[in-house]
Amino acid sequence: MTTYVITVPGTFTTGVGGEARARLSRALRPADPHITRMGSTEDLDVLNVNEDNTFTLRLTVEADTGPHAEEEARRLADSALRDAGLDERTAPLGPAFVTGIDSEVR
């Protein structure tokens, strides 16, 4: 298994307050990229929100392949959004993609 950092972009289509953002961050905490060498070096946050209500989720996922990691990250993101009271209408997600690979293979 390899640890991947996966980026999932999205947009809040309605005003999302600080409480919903905090719930989303808490729901994503187990997948926080700071636990990887890349996350601590690059200071990757699990949730970044821009002024135009677009956002980026950066998640760590253990998987055998990049496509499997992307699928798992998308599943985690969907679940965390639901836990925060959001859905595909209020926070649609774009395609997930591999941002980095943290592997011990040399």
PyMOL commands that set and color helices and strands:
alter all, ss='L'
color gray80, all
select helices_A, chain A and resi 18-31+33-35+37-42+66-83
alter helices_A, ss='H'
color red, helices_A
select strands_A, chain A and resi 2-11+47-49+54-63+97-102
alter strands_A, ss='S'
color yellow, strands_A
deselect
rebuild
show_as cartoon
